[in-house]
């Protein structure tokens, strides 16, 4: 049997440990974005309501209340998860509840096959002003770089959504204050009858 030198023995023992401590090669950088140059539009809208925020939220803040105040003929049902809890999915746009507080919720729409994701998110909140008054705040966010056409087409898409959701806010105010909704608007654009999916 051959005798190994001390140096050879130490090399045999320490070599695997040295290899284990070698850090992996650093990645070249983050993976490229699916959309080369996203342009996120934010559409903030609000309306004052002559009721306390808690009363307003109790009347219009349930996750499927959208069917009433958006006047969606097909209605709304929960298809997955627990109604009103993070992770629940409603039939309107297949929207997923991704965040909530006592007087607000945020939802998104899912990725769809064959279409780049536009990061569509909406947040609805009842915000107290004083003991008898509040305001409903609705904010939409999405990537307008995916809207076909020029800047004018992108602005028109933003305004179409603003018009539809401002009408929805007016309907929420009517309902929260105990009124009756007017007949639904004529379906001139898809978002009038239901929020547009991605």
Secondary structure, DSSP 8 states (H G I E B T S, - for coil): -----HHHHHHHHHHHHHHHHS-----SSS---SSTT--EEEEEEEEEESS-HHHHHHHH-STTTHHHHTT-TT---EEES-TTSTT-EESGGG-EEEEEETTEEEEE----TTS-----EEEEEEEESSSS-EEEEEEEEEEGGGSSSSHHHHHHHHHHHHHHHHHHHHHHHHHHTT---------SSHHHHS----
